[in-house]
Structure formats: C-alpha cells, structure tokens
Amino acid sequence: MSSPRGIRACGAVIHDENAVEGGRRVSGPITLPQRNAEDFVTEFNRVYASIGWTIQRLAGKQPSPPSDEPEATA
C-alpha cells in the first residue's frame, strides 16, 4: 500500500477546467481532510482557481473516519 491511511469514501471531486476528454470536463475524486474540510475547500479554490482547478463537495458527504478505525457509536 502506498499510503498508511485506510480506505475512505470520496467526499469531493476536483475539476480541471483546462482538461477535456471526450467533450467533457475532466474531474477526479479527492479525499478531504477529517478536520476543517470546508476551510480546505475554500482555500484550495481561492489558490488554484487561477489555473482552472476547483474542488466541489459531493452533496450530503461529510468527511468520514477511515475504514480501518472503528466508528463512534451514540
């Protein structure tokens, strides 16, 4: 495994306005940080918008704990 982190659900996608494949804008999955995800997205979009990269959160998705760690139960 190339990363010590467990497998997690994709919480957002990254879009590249300059890359087009088959007439469609290219995008790919991105795992958001567990803490301060909104701040990360806001800062990323501010910094990289000038080169056409933006992150869009998926509807209803919140950062989830890695699958190799037990989830807290209420």
N, C-alpha and C positions, 0 to 999 in steps of 0.2 A: 504494500500500500504506500502511496506517495505522500499521504497526509496522516498525521496521528489522530485527526478528528474522525468521528463516526459519520455515518451517512445521515443526511438531513433532507427534509423536503425543501424544494426550491421556493424561496419566498418572494422572488422578484425576477425580472428579466432585464438584461442590458440591451439597449438598442444602439446600433451604429447607423446613423443617418447616411453615411457615405458608402456603406456596403450594401449592394443589392444582388440578390441571387434569384434567378427565375422571375424577375419583375417585382419581387417582394423585398422589403427592408429586412436585413439580417438582424436577428436577435438571439440571445442565448441565456441560459439560466445563471443565476447568481445566488449564492447563499449569503444572507445578510448577517451582520454581527448580532449576537444574542442581546447585547445591551446597546441602547441608543441607535437603533436601526433607522429611525426617522431622521435623526441628525446626520447619520452617514449618507443616506439617500440625498438629503438636501445639499450637503456639502459636495458630494460627488457630482450631482447635477450642476451645481454652480461652477465647479472647477472644469469639468470636462465638456460642458455644453458647447464651448467654442470649437471643439473638434468633432462635434456631432454625436457624442456619446451621452446617453441618459439611462437612468435606472427607473423602471416603473414597477411598483409593488403590485403583486397579484391580489385581486380582491379577496378579502377575508383571510389572507395569510398573515400570520404573525410569526416571528422567529420561534422555532420550536427547539426543544432540547435535543441534543444528538441522540441517535437511536441506541448507542451503547451505554447511555446513562439512564437510570430509572426515572420515570416522570413522577412528579409530586402528585399525590392524591389528596383530595379535600377531606 
